[in-house]
Amino acid sequence: MRYAEFSNGTKIIDGERGIADLHILLGGLGASRVMIIGDRQLLSDGYLDKVKESVLAGSGIAVGAVYLGEDLQDSESALKDMYFVYMSNGCDGIVVCGSGKLVDYAKLLRLTVSAQVKDIKKFFNNSDIGRKVVDVPLITIPCRLGEGSECNAVAVFYDCQKKLSRNIINELLSPDYCIIDGQLLASASKSQLAYGVLNTLGKAIDGFIAIHYARVGIAIKKVDTHPVGRIFSQVALTNLRAKALGMLAASQEDGLASFAQDGAYLAKGLDANGMGMIYSLALAISDVKASDYYRCLPLAIKAAVNYNLRVCGEKYSKALWSFVGWHEYSKYPQEERAKGFVKCVEDFVDEIVGEYIKDFEPIILTDDDRQDIVINMSYNPNMLNNPRYFDPIAIKAVLK
Amino acid sequence: MREQYNFESDIKFLTGRGAIRNATVALSNIGCRRMMLICDENSVKHGRLKALLRRIGKDLNIVATYKKVQDVAMADDCDKALRLFKEKECDSIIALGQKSAIYVAKAVKVMIKDGVSFMSNYLDCAVNNISSDFVPLTVIPTYFSSGIEASNAVRVSCEDKSVIGIDTPFAQTNFIILDPSMCALLGKKRIASIGLNALAMAISSLTSRKSVNPMTKVYALDAITLLTDNFEPCLLYSGIRKYRYNVAFATMLAGCAYWSSPNIMLTKLADLICDISGADYRDVFNILFAKGVEKIEFKWEFDTYALVNLIGYNRYIDVTEGKKGGQIIKDCVNMYYAELQKYVKYPLSLADLGIDDETVKKAYDEFTSDGDVDKIRYAGKLLKD
């Protein structure tokens, strides 16, 4: 009976006319001068022109600036750049099209402008700061599958001083609309799609564990999953294996968009409350090893499901039903179901990595790395679903 | 071709202990300065209004209160409430209570938007005015709610016993506040009726053939999960507020799911029988739904195995090898009904509700008066067999 709030948040539009209707959505949100954020690849593919045309199709809506996010490693100066471009061109709305990182920066831009707080560091530990002062409409168009950032209220910011990824949670980070364009998603490589599947799987497992084990590592503000939000993971995990394998084998627009839609709903439902353990662990590994986040995902998924095995027995058994279907579920003896889920997840990850990801190089961790990962994770004040209240020794053990 | 879903509702749920107190901040944030409270006589009688005012009276400026709504929402109530709203220059509405109070509040919202002064004239005079008169509507359902707070439907009776039914997105609720303190103590029969109604709505929306907003799936599943865990304990220990609250929450979610893709024929038939006989809507709906599950062949376009997977582990689902997905759902519903029959005797047929054959015939005739083949087949299966 604990108090909780839930609202629909980002509206997800999955349809063929999604991009064409962009000007209608912007008009409805009250934007008149829009900043389009994208990257060089999308510009050379002509996709940004398509977005620009659609924005200009509305009467009274102009494009204030087109910003190409390139070197986003230096996060602070990238955000300052964006802020300068946005303000100096008198923009009053944002359309972002690109990878999860770019979307995160657009969301942070919206947060700083909307709350009129320029220093992003003020948001690191306190999600209460920042009341809406200025309305900044934000529409996201993800170009990669299963990112999640296109419709959640979380943004990751790389802290160059501490050399770790900070996650910021704020209601203002939640975009107004998310447009899922199957055509754009289909242009990604097989490896990228496979990583997207793993990311969705990670989030779904995170969500499933969060149903009953919502805990916060080092809490500034008490975070809890909402009873409505928790069910998203069950929907996403259902038949995920079959759907993902079918989608990867066929690579058709419709299958991709439907999978992306499930992932987007999952992110909307789950990440409004905080980040899951798999997500946080993969980020920590990527920071420590200075490697791509997606490359760290297989290791993080396997480590996290094992880490929670002892505590989540019964829940894992329910997760098995959703993941493999009741036909296969009923073949497992009752006492084997929790372990069966871990085994199924590990096999699925191996299958995806083996078949669909080209030249995958596994991450090798030393003892020092494991220690650094644990320290890195302790900086994450919003980590959810850690039923063991952040046990550093156990985390180090499962990473071996 | 994929569907485009851009009609997701914007309802914000504030739930749990202290939801009413926290709502004051949310309402102030959207600019509610002069509020009108609409509640039913039952809520006044059982002290719900007093409890509400004790919690928010100091923080919110409630300038008008209309508390004369009875069990059935009347057009006259809507007119009076609208007059009061205008007299006191209110800018937002709070509805407290059961279905009738919520209908009246929604009707007032729609009347303001369309510039209509008399509800009985609504269908003749309203011109679907595109006005900027936005009146935030907050609903605080009590235990008697049937998920109507999440719907876009308005159903108001006139003095001449005719019914005005409107279904418009402009009647949408903006905030739903579910506070455990508002979950009244109820008898077992009532709890069974409410819980079964929620279950019927959730399953009905999951098996709907219409292309629905994906959010409905989430709401329906959550309702089923909550009911599986709390319905039986709620019947056994109805004094424990936690169980009552969880069943009320399930009702609300099931309502959200059902009313975004309602089974129009079932709803209309149930409404018609209730109008003629005066029986409780929920009981009639439950009986018709259970009959529908038995009688009507499932012709779902989707894989019923996937539905069983989606519902997940549930002790009422028996997945014996060789069973078909549709059969599993049927058995699940029947098992649910059979289990509950152990604790409470609830009506299983229309005759148990005191509805005689003549009334049923009258309802059948009226329902099929337009000669629609689908309606004749549907009503025939539910009423004639």
Interface residues (C-beta under 8 A of the other chain):
Chain A: M1 R2 Y3 A4 E5 F6 S7 N8 K11 I12 I13 D14 G15 E16 R17 G18 D21 G182 H226 P227 V228 R230 I231 F232 Q234 V235 T238 N239 D254 A257 S258 Q261 Y265 G269 S317 K318 W321 S322 G325 W326 H327 S330
Chain B: M1 R2 E3 Q4 Y5 N6 E8 S9 D10 I11 K12 F13 L14 T15 G16 R17 G18 A19 N22 A26 P180 P214 M215 K217 V218 Y219 L221 D222 T225 L226 R241 K242 Y245 F249 L253 Y305 A306 V308 N309 L310 G312 Y313 I317 V319 E321
